[in-house]
Amino acid sequence: MKSEYLAYIIYPEPHGMEYFESDLRNSKQVIQLFDYCQILEAVINKEGWVYLIDKFGFEKLFEFNNISGWKDCESLSEYKLDIKNEINRT
């Protein structure tokens, strides 16, 4: 496991918490992270997106997103484009 964090959440205050591979191994953990991202309390870095895409693939991440309600994408192709733009911003 790499020691570089993949995502960050602002809680618990005052220092927040870093997410590593071990924190993002199942759908429940990823959906929870997406929930925090939706309310702007967490951010996924470029390495985090690479890990999530490699581990789950775009189709599963799109399913997780639809459960979470984070990104308002109507199709898998729209979701892929949105995530690629997200990666380029990080």
N, C-alpha and C positions, 0 to 999 in steps of 0.2 A: 504494500500500500504506500502511495506517495504521501509525503507529509504536507504538501500544498493543499490548502483548503479549496473547495469547489463552489461553495456558496456561503453566504453570511446572513445572519438574522440579527436585528438590533436588540433582541431580548436574550437573556436577562440583562437588564441595565446594571451597571453603566457600560459594560464592555461588549455585550452581545455574545453571539456564539458562532463558531465556524463549523461548517458541514464538511465532512470528509467522505471518502468512498464508503466507509463503514456505516455512515449515517444515511446513505441513500441507496440501500440495497433492495428495497421492496417498494411496491406500489403505494402502500400506506404512507411511507416516509416521503416519497416524491410528491404525492398529492398534498400532504401537509405543507411541504415547502412551497408548492405552487399557490396554496391558500395564502401563505404569508407574502409571497410576491404580489399577489392580487391586491393586497391592501398596503403595498409599498413598505413592508417591514422586512423584506428579504431581497437579496439579489443573487443571481447565479452568474459566476464568472465564465469566461471562455472555456477554461479547462473543465468546469462543471458541465457545460453543455456538451462538450466532446464526450465526457464520461457518460452522461445520461443517454446520448444518442447511440453510443457504442453498446451500452448495456441493455437498453430497452428498445431502441429503434424509434423512428418518427411515429409509426402507427400507434404503439403503446403510449408514447408521450402525449399524442393527440387524445387518446382515450382518457388518460389521467387528467389532461387539461379540461376535457369536457365534464369530468366529475367535479373538478375544482371550480370551474367557471372562470379561470384566470383570463385567458386570452379569448377574445370574441372572434373566433375563426369558424367559418361555416364548412370548410373542406380541409382535407389533409394537405392539399397543395398550398392552400392559403396559410395553413399552420407552418408548413416547412419554410415558406418564404418569410413569415414573421420571425421564426426562430433564427434563420440565417441572418436577418437584419439585427436581431438581438445580439447575436454573436459578434457581428461587426461593430456594434456599439460598445462592447465591453473591452 
